[in-house]
Amino acid sequence: MIRWIVVVFLALLLFNGIMPWLQRIGLGKLPGDLRFRWLGREWFLPVTTTLVLSAIASLIAKLI
């Protein structure tokens, strides 16, 4: 279980690090990505971007 926590943590760090680059190519601004303010903070739920990145990762995994 500790391994999965470490893997998820590292994946989130990687995703956070490449997010500015992904936004430059248009990901994170797709229809279906939700941005809203609640309790004085801005919240971002990248639903569509997650689906697109998942589909790309799936295609790469099938090719390899």
PQR file of N, CA, C, O and H, with PARSE charges and radii, in Angstrom:
ATOM      1  N   MET A   1       0.824  -1.190   0.000 -0.4000 1.5000
ATOM      2  CA  MET A   1       0.000   0.000   0.000 -0.0000 2.0000
ATOM      3  C   MET A   1       0.870   1.256   0.000  0.5500 1.7000
ATOM      4  O   MET A   1       0.530   2.254  -0.635 -0.5500 1.4000
ATOM      5  N   ILE A   2       1.973   1.201   0.702 -0.4000 1.5000
ATOM      6  CA  ILE A   2       2.872   2.355   0.747 -0.0000 2.0000
ATOM      7  C   ILE A   2       3.396   2.662  -0.652  0.5500 1.7000
ATOM      8  O   ILE A   2       3.559   3.828  -1.011 -0.5500 1.4000
ATOM      9  H   ILE A   2       2.249   0.390   1.218  0.4000 1.0000
ATOM     10  N   ARG A   3       3.660   1.628  -1.440 -0.4000 1.5000
ATOM     11  CA  ARG A   3       4.148   1.847  -2.807 -0.0000 2.0000
ATOM     12  C   ARG A   3       3.137   2.641  -3.623  0.5500 1.7000
ATOM     13  O   ARG A   3       3.513   3.560  -4.351 -0.5500 1.4000
ATOM     14  H   ARG A   3       3.527   0.680  -1.149  0.4000 1.0000
ATOM     15  N   TRP A   4       1.859   2.296  -3.509 -0.4000 1.5000
ATOM     16  CA  TRP A   4       0.826   3.005  -4.277 -0.0000 2.0000
ATOM     17  C   TRP A   4       0.722   4.460  -3.853  0.5500 1.7000
ATOM     18  O   TRP A   4       0.519   5.340  -4.690 -0.5500 1.4000
ATOM     19  H   TRP A   4       1.553   1.550  -2.917  0.4000 1.0000
ATOM     20  N   ILE A   5       0.858   4.718  -2.567 -0.4000 1.5000
ATOM     21  CA  ILE A   5       0.815   6.101  -2.087 -0.0000 2.0000
ATOM     22  C   ILE A   5       1.991   6.886  -2.663  0.5500 1.7000
ATOM     23  O   ILE A   5       1.832   8.035  -3.075 -0.5500 1.4000
ATOM     24  H   ILE A   5       1.023   4.003  -1.887  0.4000 1.0000
ATOM     25  N   VAL A   6       3.163   6.270  -2.692 -0.4000 1.5000
ATOM     26  CA  VAL A   6       4.346   6.932  -3.252 -0.0000 2.0000
ATOM     27  C   VAL A   6       4.155   7.167  -4.751  0.5500 1.7000
ATOM     28  O   VAL A   6       4.487   8.239  -5.256 -0.5500 1.4000
ATOM     29  H   VAL A   6       3.293   5.336  -2.358  0.4000 1.0000
ATOM     30  N   VAL A   7       3.621   6.169  -5.463 -0.4000 1.5000
ATOM     31  CA  VAL A   7       3.406   6.310  -6.903 -0.0000 2.0000
ATOM     32  C   VAL A   7       2.414   7.424  -7.200  0.5500 1.7000
ATOM     33  O   VAL A   7       2.648   8.241  -8.089 -0.5500 1.4000
ATOM     34  H   VAL A   7       3.352   5.298  -5.053  0.4000 1.0000
ATOM     35  N   VAL A   8       1.317   7.462  -6.469 -0.4000 1.5000
ATOM     36  CA  VAL A   8       0.316   8.518  -6.679 -0.0000 2.0000
ATOM     37  C   VAL A   8       0.912   9.881  -6.359  0.5500 1.7000
ATOM     38  O   VAL A   8       0.685  10.841  -7.094 -0.5500 1.4000
ATOM     39  H   VAL A   8       1.127   6.798  -5.746  0.4000 1.0000
ATOM     40  N   PHE A   9       1.668   9.977  -5.278 -0.4000 1.5000
ATOM     41  CA  PHE A   9       2.303  11.240  -4.906 -0.0000 2.0000
ATOM     42  C   PHE A   9       3.263  11.713  -5.996  0.5500 1.7000
ATOM     43  O   PHE A   9       3.257  12.889  -6.359 -0.5500 1.4000
ATOM     44  H   PHE A   9       1.852   9.196  -4.681  0.4000 1.0000
ATOM     45  N   LEU A  10       4.082  10.807  -6.518 -0.4000 1.5000
ATOM     46  CA  LEU A  10       5.021  11.180  -7.569 -0.0000 2.0000
ATOM     47  C   LEU A  10       4.299  11.553  -8.865  0.5500 1.7000
ATOM     48  O   LEU A  10       4.730  12.464  -9.572 -0.5500 1.4000
ATOM     49  H   LEU A  10       4.086   9.852  -6.223  0.4000 1.0000
ATOM     50  N   ALA A  11       3.215  10.864  -9.177 -0.4000 1.5000
ATOM     51  CA  ALA A  11       2.433  11.201 -10.370 -0.0000 2.0000
ATOM     52  C   ALA A  11       1.816  12.595 -10.234  0.5500 1.7000
ATOM     53  O   ALA A  11       1.801  13.362 -11.196 -0.5500 1.4000
ATOM     54  H   ALA A  11       2.865  10.124  -8.603  0.4000 1.0000
ATOM     55  N   LEU A  12       1.314  12.918  -9.058 -0.4000 1.5000
ATOM     56  CA  LEU A  12       0.747  14.251  -8.840 -0.0000 2.0000
ATOM     57  C   LEU A  12       1.821  15.327  -8.933  0.5500 1.7000
ATOM     58  O   LEU A  12       1.563  16.403  -9.472 -0.5500 1.4000
ATOM     59  H   LEU A  12       1.327  12.294  -8.277  0.4000 1.0000
ATOM     60  N   LEU A  13       3.009  15.062  -8.423 -0.4000 1.5000
ATOM     61  CA  LEU A  13       4.111  16.019  -8.546 -0.0000 2.0000
ATOM     62  C   LEU A  13       4.484  16.227 -10.003  0.5500 1.7000
ATOM     63  O   LEU A  13       4.700  17.358 -10.436 -0.5500 1.4000
ATOM     64  H   LEU A  13       3.218  14.187  -7.985  0.4000 1.0000
ATOM     65  N   LEU A  14       4.560  15.143 -10.757 -0.4000 1.5000
ATOM     66  CA  LEU A  14       4.882  15.238 -12.177 -0.0000 2.0000
ATOM     67  C   LEU A  14       3.810  16.025 -12.926  0.5500 1.7000
ATOM     68  O   LEU A  14       4.125  16.906 -13.727 -0.5500 1.4000
ATOM     69  H   LEU A  14       4.384  14.224 -10.405  0.4000 1.0000
ATOM     70  N   PHE A  15       2.545  15.704 -12.663 -0.4000 1.5000
ATOM     71  CA  PHE A  15       1.444  16.397 -13.325 -0.0000 2.0000
ATOM     72  C   PHE A  15       1.451  17.884 -12.982  0.5500 1.7000
ATOM     73  O   PHE A  15       1.217  18.726 -13.849 -0.5500 1.4000
ATOM     74  H   PHE A  15       2.289  14.988 -12.013  0.4000 1.0000
ATOM     75  N   ASN A  16       1.718  18.204 -11.727 -0.4000 1.5000
ATOM     76  CA  ASN A  16       1.773  19.601 -11.302 -0.0000 2.0000
ATOM     77  C   ASN A  16       2.934  20.332 -11.980  0.5500 1.7000
ATOM     78  O   ASN A  16       2.817  21.510 -12.317 -0.5500 1.4000
ATOM     79  H   ASN A  16       1.908  17.520 -11.022  0.4000 1.0000
ATOM     80  N   GLY A  17       4.040  19.640 -12.176 -0.4000 1.5000
ATOM     81  CA  GLY A  17       5.203  20.257 -12.804 -0.0000 2.0000
ATOM     82  C   GLY A  17       5.013  20.531 -14.285  0.5500 1.7000
ATOM     83  O   GLY A  17       5.523  21.525 -14.803 -0.5500 1.4000
ATOM     84  H   GLY A  17       4.136  18.683 -11.902  0.4000 1.0000
ATOM     85  N   ILE A  18       4.282  19.659 -14.976 -0.4000 1.5000
ATOM     86  CA  ILE A  18       4.096  19.847 -16.417 -0.0000 2.0000
ATOM     87  C   ILE A  18       2.792  20.563 -16.756  0.5500 1.7000
ATOM     88  O   ILE A  18       2.506  20.787 -17.932 -0.5500 1.4000
ATOM     89  H   ILE A  18       3.868  18.852 -14.556  0.4000 1.0000
ATOM     90  N   MET A  19       2.000  20.925 -15.756 -0.4000 1.5000
ATOM     91  CA  MET A  19       0.715  21.591 -16.012 -0.0000 2.0000
ATOM     92  C   MET A  19       0.865  22.905 -16.783  0.5500 1.7000
ATOM     93  O   MET A  19       0.066  23.145 -17.688 -0.5500 1.4000
ATOM     94  H   MET A  19       2.232  20.744 -14.801  0.4000 1.0000
ATOM     95  N   PRO A  20       1.847  23.777 -16.479 -0.5600 1.5000
ATOM     96  CA  PRO A  20       1.986  24.995 -17.299  0.2800 2.0000
ATOM     97  C   PRO A  20       2.248  24.694 -18.770  0.5500 1.7000
ATOM     98  O   PRO A  20       1.734  25.395 -19.642 -0.5500 1.4000
ATOM     99  N   TRP A  21       3.038  23.665 -19.058 -0.4000 1.5000
ATOM    100  CA  TRP A  21       3.295  23.281 -20.448 -0.0000 2.0000
ATOM    101  C   TRP A  21       2.028  22.731 -21.096  0.5500 1.7000
ATOM    102  O   TRP A  21       1.738  23.030 -22.255 -0.5500 1.4000
ATOM    103  H   TRP A  21       3.455  23.096 -18.350  0.4000 1.0000
ATOM    104  N   LEU A  22       1.276  21.930 -20.348 -0.4000 1.5000
ATOM    105  CA  LEU A  22       0.027  21.369 -20.884 -0.0000 2.0000
ATOM    106  C   LEU A  22      -0.998  22.468 -21.172  0.5500 1.7000
ATOM    107  O   LEU A  22      -1.763  22.368 -22.131 -0.5500 1.4000
ATOM    108  H   LEU A  22       1.511  21.687 -19.406  0.4000 1.0000
ATOM    109  N   GLN A  23      -1.014  23.507 -20.348 -0.4000 1.5000
ATOM    110  CA  GLN A  23      -1.953  24.608 -20.580 -0.0000 2.0000
ATOM    111  C   GLN A  23      -1.572  25.388 -21.826  0.5500 1.7000
ATOM    112  O   GLN A  23      -2.450  25.919 -22.505 -0.5500 1.4000
ATOM    113  H   GLN A  23      -0.393  23.588 -19.569  0.4000 1.0000
ATOM    114  N   ARG A  24      -0.286  25.472 -22.145 -0.4000 1.5000
ATOM    115  CA  ARG A  24       0.134  26.172 -23.366 -0.0000 2.0000
ATOM    116  C   ARG A  24      -0.345  25.465 -24.619  0.5500 1.7000
ATOM    117  O   ARG A  24      -0.598  26.114 -25.633 -0.5500 1.4000
ATOM    118  H   ARG A  24       0.428  25.041 -21.593  0.4000 1.0000
ATOM    119  N   ILE A  25      -0.476  24.124 -24.567 -0.4000 1.5000
ATOM    120  CA  ILE A  25      -0.959  23.406 -25.744 -0.0000 2.0000
ATOM    121  C   ILE A  25      -2.468  23.211 -25.714  0.5500 1.7000
ATOM    122  O   ILE A  25      -3.026  22.571 -26.606 -0.5500 1.4000
ATOM    123  H   ILE A  25      -0.270  23.597 -23.742  0.4000 1.0000
ATOM    124  N   GLY A  26      -3.138  23.756 -24.697 -0.4000 1.5000
ATOM    125  CA  GLY A  26      -4.600  23.762 -24.683 -0.0000 2.0000
ATOM    126  C   GLY A  26      -5.256  22.847 -23.666  0.5500 1.7000
ATOM    127  O   GLY A  26      -6.460  22.956 -23.436 -0.5500 1.4000
ATOM    128  H   GLY A  26      -2.685  24.276 -23.973  0.4000 1.0000
ATOM    129  N   LEU A  27      -4.493  21.940 -23.047 -0.4000 1.5000
ATOM    130  CA  LEU A  27      -5.095  21.079 -22.034 -0.0000 2.0000
ATOM    131  C   LEU A  27      -5.293  21.871 -20.748  0.5500 1.7000
ATOM    132  O   LEU A  27      -4.465  22.707 -20.387 -0.5500 1.4000
ATOM    133  H   LEU A  27      -3.515  21.852 -23.235  0.4000 1.0000
ATOM    134  N   GLY A  28      -6.379  21.604 -20.073 -0.4000 1.5000
ATOM    135  CA  GLY A  28      -6.712  22.358 -18.868 -0.0000 2.0000
ATOM    136  C   GLY A  28      -7.685  23.477 -19.158  0.5500 1.7000
ATOM    137  O   GLY A  28      -8.195  24.118 -18.239 -0.5500 1.4000
ATOM    138  H   GLY A  28      -7.051  20.925 -20.366  0.4000 1.0000
ATOM    139  N   LYS A  29      -7.946  23.716 -20.439 -0.4000 1.5000
ATOM    140  CA  LYS A  29      -8.885  24.756 -20.845 -0.0000 2.0000
ATOM    141  C   LYS A  29      -9.968  24.175 -21.747  0.5500 1.7000
ATOM    142  O   LYS A  29     -10.637  24.908 -22.475 -0.5500 1.4000
ATOM    143  H   LYS A  29      -7.532  23.195 -21.186  0.4000 1.0000
ATOM    144  N   LEU A  30     -10.134  22.872 -21.698 -0.4000 1.5000
ATOM    145  CA  LEU A  30     -11.110  22.200 -22.544 -0.0000 2.0000
ATOM    146  C   LEU A  30     -12.525  22.357 -21.984  0.5500 1.7000
ATOM    147  O   LEU A  30     -12.687  22.580 -20.785 -0.5500 1.4000
ATOM    148  H   LEU A  30      -9.590  22.276 -21.107  0.4000 1.0000
ATOM    149  N   PRO A  31     -13.544  22.244 -22.829 -0.5600 1.5000
ATOM    150  CA  PRO A  31     -14.917  22.223 -22.307  0.2800 2.0000
ATOM    151  C   PRO A  31     -15.077  21.011 -21.393  0.5500 1.7000
ATOM    152  O   PRO A  31     -14.731  19.893 -21.774 -0.5500 1.4000
ATOM    153  N   GLY A  32     -15.575  21.223 -20.242 -0.4000 1.5000
ATOM    154  CA  GLY A  32     -15.707  20.144 -19.269 -0.0000 2.0000
ATOM    155  C   GLY A  32     -14.707  20.257 -18.128  0.5500 1.7000
ATOM    156  O   GLY A  32     -14.855  19.576 -17.113 -0.5500 1.4000
ATOM    157  H   GLY A  32     -15.855  22.132 -19.932  0.4000 1.0000
ATOM    158  N   ASP A  33     -13.698  21.100 -18.273 -0.4000 1.5000
ATOM    159  CA  ASP A  33     -12.785  21.390 -17.178 -0.0000 2.0000
ATOM    160  C   ASP A  33     -13.420  22.489 -16.339  0.5500 1.7000
ATOM    161  O   ASP A  33     -13.725  23.570 -16.842 -0.5500 1.4000
ATOM    162  H   ASP A  33     -13.579  21.653 -19.098  0.4000 1.0000
ATOM    163  N   LEU A  34     -13.613  22.211 -15.087 -0.4000 1.5000
ATOM    164  CA  LEU A  34     -14.362  23.115 -14.219 -0.0000 2.0000
ATOM    165  C   LEU A  34     -13.425  23.980 -13.379  0.5500 1.7000
ATOM    166  O   LEU A  34     -12.504  23.476 -12.737 -0.5500 1.4000
ATOM    167  H   LEU A  34     -13.365  21.332 -14.678  0.4000 1.0000
ATOM    168  N   ARG A  35     -13.674  25.277 -13.394 -0.4000 1.5000
ATOM    169  CA  ARG A  35     -12.972  26.237 -12.526 -0.0000 2.0000
ATOM    170  C   ARG A  35     -14.041  27.040 -11.796  0.5500 1.7000
ATOM    171  O   ARG A  35     -14.961  27.569 -12.419 -0.5500 1.4000
ATOM    172  H   ARG A  35     -14.423  25.686 -13.916  0.4000 1.0000
ATOM    173  N   PHE A  36     -13.918  27.129 -10.483 -0.4000 1.5000
ATOM    174  CA  PHE A  36     -14.875  27.919  -9.724 -0.0000 2.0000
ATOM    175  C   PHE A  36     -14.239  28.397  -8.426  0.5500 1.7000
ATOM    176  O   PHE A  36     -13.250  27.834  -7.957 -0.5500 1.4000
ATOM    177  H   PHE A  36     -13.171  26.699  -9.977  0.4000 1.0000
ATOM    178  N   ARG A  37     -14.824  29.442  -7.859 -0.4000 1.5000
ATOM    179  CA  ARG A  37     -14.374  29.985  -6.580 -0.0000 2.0000
ATOM    180  C   ARG A  37     -15.362  29.559  -5.508  0.5500 1.7000
ATOM    181  O   ARG A  37     -16.574  29.707  -5.659 -0.5500 1.4000
ATOM    182  H   ARG A  37     -15.627  29.899  -8.241  0.4000 1.0000
ATOM    183  N   TRP A  38     -14.814  29.023  -4.417 -0.4000 1.5000
ATOM    184  CA  TRP A  38     -15.643  28.605  -3.299 -0.0000 2.0000
ATOM    185  C   TRP A  38     -14.826  28.733  -2.024  0.5500 1.7000
ATOM    186  O   TRP A  38     -13.677  28.296  -1.968 -0.5500 1.4000
ATOM    187  H   TRP A  38     -13.829  28.903  -4.294  0.4000 1.0000
ATOM    188  N   LEU A  39     -15.407  29.319  -1.024 -0.4000 1.5000
ATOM    189  CA  LEU A  39     -14.749  29.553   0.260 -0.0000 2.0000
ATOM    190  C   LEU A  39     -13.482  30.386   0.114  0.5500 1.7000
ATOM    191  O   LEU A  39     -12.516  30.186   0.850 -0.5500 1.4000
ATOM    192  H   LEU A  39     -16.340  29.674  -1.069  0.4000 1.0000
ATOM    193  N   GLY A  40     -13.486  31.317  -0.831 -0.4000 1.5000
ATOM    194  CA  GLY A  40     -12.359  32.216  -1.015 -0.0000 2.0000
ATOM    195  C   GLY A  40     -11.175  31.617  -1.755  0.5500 1.7000
ATOM    196  O   GLY A  40     -10.120  32.244  -1.843 -0.5500 1.4000
ATOM    197  H   GLY A  40     -14.271  31.480  -1.429  0.4000 1.0000
ATOM    198  N   ARG A  41     -11.333  30.423  -2.282 -0.4000 1.5000
ATOM    199  CA  ARG A  41     -10.254  29.774  -3.026 -0.0000 2.0000
ATOM    200  C   ARG A  41     -10.734  29.430  -4.425  0.5500 1.7000
ATOM    201  O   ARG A  41     -11.931  29.271  -4.665 -0.5500 1.4000
ATOM    202  H   ARG A  41     -12.190  29.913  -2.210  0.4000 1.0000
ATOM    203  N   GLU A  42      -9.791  29.319  -5.339 -0.4000 1.5000
ATOM    204  CA  GLU A  42     -10.138  28.889  -6.686 -0.0000 2.0000
ATOM    205  C   GLU A  42      -9.901  27.390  -6.792  0.5500 1.7000
ATOM    206  O   GLU A  42      -8.826  26.900  -6.444 -0.5500 1.4000
ATOM    207  H   GLU A  42      -8.819  29.448  -5.145  0.4000 1.0000
ATOM    208  N   TRP A  43     -10.900  26.664  -7.271 -0.4000 1.5000
ATOM    209  CA  TRP A  43     -10.834  25.215  -7.405 -0.0000 2.0000
ATOM    210  C   TRP A  43     -10.827  24.864  -8.883  0.5500 1.7000
ATOM    211  O   TRP A  43     -11.484  25.526  -9.686 -0.5500 1.4000
ATOM    212  H   TRP A  43     -11.773  27.062  -7.554  0.4000 1.0000
ATOM    213  N   PHE A  44     -10.094  23.838  -9.239 -0.4000 1.5000
ATOM    214  CA  PHE A  44      -9.965  23.409 -10.624 -0.0000 2.0000
ATOM    215  C   PHE A  44     -10.147  21.903 -10.686  0.5500 1.7000
ATOM    216  O   PHE A  44      -9.410  21.159 -10.039 -0.5500 1.4000
ATOM    217  H   PHE A  44      -9.559  23.301  -8.587  0.4000 1.0000
ATOM    218  N   LEU A  45     -11.126  21.448 -11.463 -0.4000 1.5000
ATOM    219  CA  LEU A  45     -11.378  20.028 -11.663 -0.0000 2.0000
ATOM    220  C   LEU A  45     -11.221  19.717 -13.148  0.5500 1.7000
ATOM    221  O   LEU A  45     -12.146  19.962 -13.924 -0.5500 1.4000
ATOM    222  H   LEU A  45     -11.725  22.052 -11.989  0.4000 1.0000
ATOM    223  N   PRO A  46     -10.076  19.185 -13.560 -0.5600 1.5000
ATOM    224  CA  PRO A  46      -9.818  18.947 -14.989  0.2800 2.0000
ATOM    225  C   PRO A  46     -10.415  17.623 -15.473  0.5500 1.7000
ATOM    226  O   PRO A  46      -9.680  16.678 -15.757 -0.5500 1.4000
ATOM    227  N   VAL A  47     -11.737  17.556 -15.565 -0.4000 1.5000
ATOM    228  CA  VAL A  47     -12.426  16.320 -15.927 -0.0000 2.0000
ATOM    229  C   VAL A  47     -12.077  15.899 -17.360  0.5500 1.7000
ATOM    230  O   VAL A  47     -11.619  14.777 -17.577 -0.5500 1.4000
ATOM    231  H   VAL A  47     -12.334  18.324 -15.334  0.4000 1.0000
ATOM    232  N   THR A  48     -12.284  16.771 -18.321 -0.4000 1.5000
ATOM    233  CA  THR A  48     -12.046  16.440 -19.723 -0.0000 2.0000
ATOM    234  C   THR A  48     -10.562  16.220 -19.989  0.5500 1.7000
ATOM    235  O   THR A  48     -10.199  15.304 -20.727 -0.5500 1.4000
ATOM    236  H   THR A  48     -12.656  17.683 -18.145  0.4000 1.0000
ATOM    237  N   THR A  49      -9.712  17.030 -19.410 -0.4000 1.5000
ATOM    238  CA  THR A  49      -8.268  16.863 -19.588 -0.0000 2.0000
ATOM    239  C   THR A  49      -7.825  15.504 -19.059  0.5500 1.7000
ATOM    240  O   THR A  49      -6.978  14.853 -19.670 -0.5500 1.4000
ATOM    241  H   THR A  49     -10.006  17.774 -18.810  0.4000 1.0000
ATOM    242  N   THR A  50      -8.380  15.070 -17.941 -0.4000 1.5000
ATOM    243  CA  THR A  50      -8.044  13.772 -17.383 -0.0000 2.0000
ATOM    244  C   THR A  50      -8.441  12.652 -18.340  0.5500 1.7000
ATOM    245  O   THR A  50      -7.688  11.695 -18.525 -0.5500 1.4000
ATOM    246  H   THR A  50      -9.069  15.599 -17.445  0.4000 1.0000
ATOM    247  N   LEU A  51      -9.613  12.766 -18.944 -0.4000 1.5000
ATOM    248  CA  LEU A  51     -10.059  11.753 -19.901 -0.0000 2.0000
ATOM    249  C   LEU A  51      -9.154  11.710 -21.136  0.5500 1.7000
ATOM    250  O   LEU A  51      -8.814  10.633 -21.624 -0.5500 1.4000
ATOM    251  H   LEU A  51     -10.225  13.543 -18.794  0.4000 1.0000
ATOM    252  N   VAL A  52      -8.771  12.872 -21.631 -0.4000 1.5000
ATOM    253  CA  VAL A  52      -7.896  12.933 -22.810 -0.0000 2.0000
ATOM    254  C   VAL A  52      -6.530  12.336 -22.494  0.5500 1.7000
ATOM    255  O   VAL A  52      -6.015  11.532 -23.272 -0.5500 1.4000
ATOM    256  H   VAL A  52      -9.047  13.748 -21.235  0.4000 1.0000
ATOM    257  N   LEU A  53      -5.936  12.717 -21.367 -0.4000 1.5000
ATOM    258  CA  LEU A  53      -4.626  12.175 -20.996 -0.0000 2.0000
ATOM    259  C   LEU A  53      -4.694  10.677 -20.732  0.5500 1.7000
ATOM    260  O   LEU A  53      -3.742   9.956 -21.034 -0.5500 1.4000
ATOM    261  H   LEU A  53      -6.353  13.370 -20.735  0.4000 1.0000
ATOM    262  N   SER A  54      -5.798  10.197 -20.175 -0.4000 1.5000
ATOM    263  CA  SER A  54      -5.978   8.773 -19.950 -0.0000 2.0000
ATOM    264  C   SER A  54      -6.063   8.013 -21.269  0.5500 1.7000
ATOM    265  O   SER A  54      -5.494   6.929 -21.403 -0.5500 1.4000
ATOM    266  H   SER A  54      -6.571  10.782 -19.929  0.4000 1.0000
ATOM    267  N   ALA A  55      -6.768   8.577 -22.234 -0.4000 1.5000
ATOM    268  CA  ALA A  55      -6.874   7.933 -23.542 -0.0000 2.0000
ATOM    269  C   ALA A  55      -5.509   7.889 -24.239  0.5500 1.7000
ATOM    270  O   ALA A  55      -5.164   6.885 -24.863 -0.5500 1.4000
ATOM    271  H   ALA A  55      -7.230   9.457 -22.126  0.4000 1.0000
ATOM    272  N   ILE A  56      -4.745   8.959 -24.137 -0.4000 1.5000
ATOM    273  CA  ILE A  56      -3.396   8.994 -24.733 -0.0000 2.0000
ATOM    274  C   ILE A  56      -2.487   7.963 -24.064  0.5500 1.7000
ATOM    275  O   ILE A  56      -1.747   7.250 -24.742 -0.5500 1.4000
ATOM    276  H   ILE A  56      -5.025   9.775 -23.631  0.4000 1.0000
ATOM    277  N   ALA A  57      -2.545   7.884 -22.736 -0.4000 1.5000
ATOM    278  CA  ALA A  57      -1.723   6.910 -22.019 -0.0000 2.0000
ATOM    279  C   ALA A  57      -2.133   5.477 -22.381  0.5500 1.7000
ATOM    280  O   ALA A  57      -1.282   4.594 -22.485 -0.5500 1.4000
ATOM    281  H   ALA A  57      -3.147   8.463 -22.185  0.4000 1.0000
ATOM    282  N   SER A  58      -3.418   5.256 -22.570 -0.4000 1.5000
ATOM    283  CA  SER A  58      -3.902   3.932 -22.960 -0.0000 2.0000
ATOM    284  C   SER A  58      -3.404   3.560 -24.349  0.5500 1.7000
ATOM    285  O   SER A  58      -2.983   2.424 -24.570 -0.5500 1.4000
ATOM    286  H   SER A  58      -4.109   5.974 -22.486  0.4000 1.0000
ATOM    287  N   LEU A  59      -3.448   4.499 -25.286 -0.4000 1.5000
ATOM    288  CA  LEU A  59      -2.955   4.225 -26.627 -0.0000 2.0000
ATOM    289  C   LEU A  59      -1.456   3.932 -26.639  0.5500 1.7000
ATOM    290  O   LEU A  59      -0.998   3.033 -27.343 -0.5500 1.4000
ATOM    291  H   LEU A  59      -3.791   5.421 -25.107  0.4000 1.0000
ATOM    292  N   ILE A  60      -0.704   4.692 -25.860 -0.4000 1.5000
ATOM    293  CA  ILE A  60       0.744   4.460 -25.772 -0.0000 2.0000
ATOM    294  C   ILE A  60       1.011   3.081 -25.166  0.5500 1.7000
ATOM    295  O   ILE A  60       1.907   2.371 -25.624 -0.5500 1.4000
ATOM    296  H   ILE A  60      -1.077   5.423 -25.288  0.4000 1.0000
ATOM    297  N   ALA A  61       0.249   2.695 -24.149 -0.4000 1.5000
ATOM    298  CA  ALA A  61       0.438   1.393 -23.515 -0.0000 2.0000
ATOM    299  C   ALA A  61       0.120   0.257 -24.476  0.5500 1.7000
ATOM    300  O   ALA A  61       0.791  -0.775 -24.456 -0.5500 1.4000
ATOM    301  H   ALA A  61      -0.478   3.272 -23.777  0.4000 1.0000
ATOM    302  N   LYS A  62      -0.894   0.433 -25.318 -0.4000 1.5000
ATOM    303  CA  LYS A  62      -1.228  -0.609 -26.287 -0.0000 2.0000
ATOM    304  C   LYS A  62      -0.174  -0.724 -27.376  0.5500 1.7000
ATOM    305  O   LYS A  62       0.080  -1.819 -27.877 -0.5500 1.4000
ATOM    306  H   LYS A  62      -1.439   1.272 -25.335  0.4000 1.0000
ATOM    307  N   LEU A  63       0.435   0.376 -27.745 -0.4000 1.5000
ATOM    308  CA  LEU A  63       1.459   0.343 -28.778 -0.0000 2.0000
ATOM    309  C   LEU A  63       2.761  -0.283 -28.294  0.5500 1.7000
ATOM    310  O   LEU A  63       3.521  -0.848 -29.081 -0.5500 1.4000
ATOM    311  H   LEU A  63       0.229   1.266 -27.339  0.4000 1.0000
ATOM    312  N   ILE A  64       3.006  -0.179 -27.009 -0.4000 1.5000
ATOM    313  CA  ILE A  64       4.250  -0.719 -26.431 -0.0000 2.0000
ATOM    314  C   ILE A  64       4.046  -2.122 -26.039  0.5500 1.7000
ATOM    315  O   ILE A  64       4.968  -2.762 -25.533 -0.5500 1.4000
ATOM    316  H   ILE A  64       2.389   0.280 -26.370  0.4000 1.0000
TER
END
